Amino acid sequence: MAETTLISQKFLELKSKNRLAFMPFITAGDPDVDMTKDLIRTLTSAGVDLIEVGFPYSDPIADGPVIQASYTRALNGGITVDQILQAIAEVKSDDTPPLVAMVSYAIVFRHGVEEFIQDAKKAGFAGLIIPDLPGAEAAECFELVRSYGLDLVQLVAPTTPRERVQQIVQNSSGFLYCVAVAGTTGVREQVADALLDQLRWLREETDLPLAVGFGISKPEHVMPLRELADGVIIGSGIVRQLEDLVQGAVDRETTLKKIGQLANAMVSSTART
Amino acid sequence: MSTATAQVPDQLGRFGPFGRRFVPETLMHALDQLTEEYERAKADPQFQEQLANLLQTYVGRPSPLYFAERLTEKAGGARIYLKREDLNHTGAHKINNTIGQTLLTLRMGKQRVIAETGAGQHGVATATACARFGLECVVYMGEEDIRRQQLNVFNMRTMGAEVRPVTSGSRTLRDAVNEAMRDWMATVENTHYILGSVVGPHPFPMIVRDFQAVIGREARQQCLDAVGQLPDEVIACVGGGSNSAGMFYPFIEDDGVALTGVEAGGRSNKPGDHASPLSYGKPGILHGSYSYVLQDDDGQTLDVHSISAGLDYPGVGPEHSYWKDTGRVQYTTCSDEDALATFQKMARLEGILPAIESSHAVSQALKSAANRSPDDVILVCLSGRGDKDVNEVARLTGQTL
């Protein structure tokens, strides 16, 4: 575990700058790969620290209605794993922040586990989140991912008992994805007290950076997390902006501009001082 | 792979390589909790006694084993016996599982139950058990299935269940499972998810099989009592695979008994035309479990088709995958057309309207019996009655009700 990765380097760098990481989520191929490339460029310019790229899946049980709808739009557009990998390889530059693939094990398994890791690395991904490969189920995959110099990020849920955490931490690297609320991804009004308690005891269990996702959608959500978390993730908050685009209510340029502004505001909110 | 044993799954939920748990972390604690509670309940004589009593006095068990004399004559070979799960309260085998899981819900101190349903049989069986014990009940059902199965929707609502239409994806059973799992992730503290088949993450495939195994245990003993020997072959239909798992499991270590599972062959063996993952699919991940599944090369679930809403599912229970790969169970298919013809044969020859699901099994029994001697005995699981299918049968045969 001594070897540093792009993701762990990023968190070290942010620590020295006294900032939290801001990590937006986007769906690859929603509504098409050109938009995905534009979004990555826009988010890069806005100064985000990492980008999560969701691989559309037909049966995403971990995701809420906004992301499922986004996945459905992308799949209806005919998006494939190979197209996503190619688009990432094309858009990635030296300025692009570390990219994390969010992908169901159904897809990874069908592609071939080692082959998928190899291809993801080649395309330029820095790490993987496989939300339906939890805890000890991930042990074998974790070794493989690490052997390619990538990170495998695992999730901790509000329902995770403290005694399970070591099983998760042992097969996780880069950062821990702390799920803020029980349930699926979606936009919510408040950050729960229980989450803050959990972050406190997680800190005693692991040195991995703690990034909070699910239910974070605006700068005000970041404030109570500043002292306890190392990063925040916006999931459906950005994907939701694409709904207006698809319905024809706004054009691409306006959509990218609005997303850029949200990303800017989030980045500003992550300074600790 | 080696021979199949009944000593599965292991602690990790593995049936050979199949099964396990591929679900978000949010559900892991609930699944651990359910596994522990089930182990305690299984070892508790009071639980077993309460379950047995309800199965006898409320469900109407044991269900009869019936010698289908005219069907046997028609086939002209082996003697065909029907295990009459259609005579259970609510008209299908589904209630064996929902009564068991409702008792588990009460033991865990949970007040709310959710379920998914396709044709509506599991939804009705869950609504029934919840009404009996005063539990809140929410049933997820695809919008498309709600339209096709209005009678069952009415029955569920009458018994106090809320039927929530699922409008995402293909709007059928598979999406209803997704929605139920999502609900469970947000409500796991006070809610139990009564999964209706031997699918999903561990411990569901084990729990549902165990509660359904009453079918096979009774049938095995009834066969010994009626003909003085074990059957030569046991046949059941396979969608997710709960009636077949329950029917086959008590026979797994009876080496002389051939076991045959019948999948929904639909219109053809082309993708999208059938619902036969064991016959035409590959191992992969769906709904938290590793098993045969119908997917494209990217791992996206394929649309499926069957005349029967209850078999219309792209996945199958992991224990069936294990039985397939060990060679213990032979899996075959029955087309929509043959199932429909058998439905009518059963009506005319035996005065029984079988569920269109069960017609798939009977159709295979007719074929197999014809190739066997009159000394042979075939047991068929008649998993449900066909009242729910009459609208569809009338439509397909150009009649009006």
Interface residues (C-beta under 8 A of the other chain):
Chain A: Y57 S58 D59 P60 I61 A62 G64 P65 Q68 A69 T72 L75 T80 V81 S104 Y105 A106 I107 V108 F109 R110 H111 P131 D132 L133 P134 G135 E137 Q154 L155 V156 A157 P158 T159 T160 P161 R164 I168 V179 V181 A182 G183 T184
Chain B: R20 R21 F22 V23 P24 E25 T26 L27 M28 H29 A30 S168 G169 R174 D175 N178 M181 R182 M185 A186 T187 V188 E189 G284 I285 L286 H287 G288 Y290 Q295 D297 D298 G299 Q300 T301
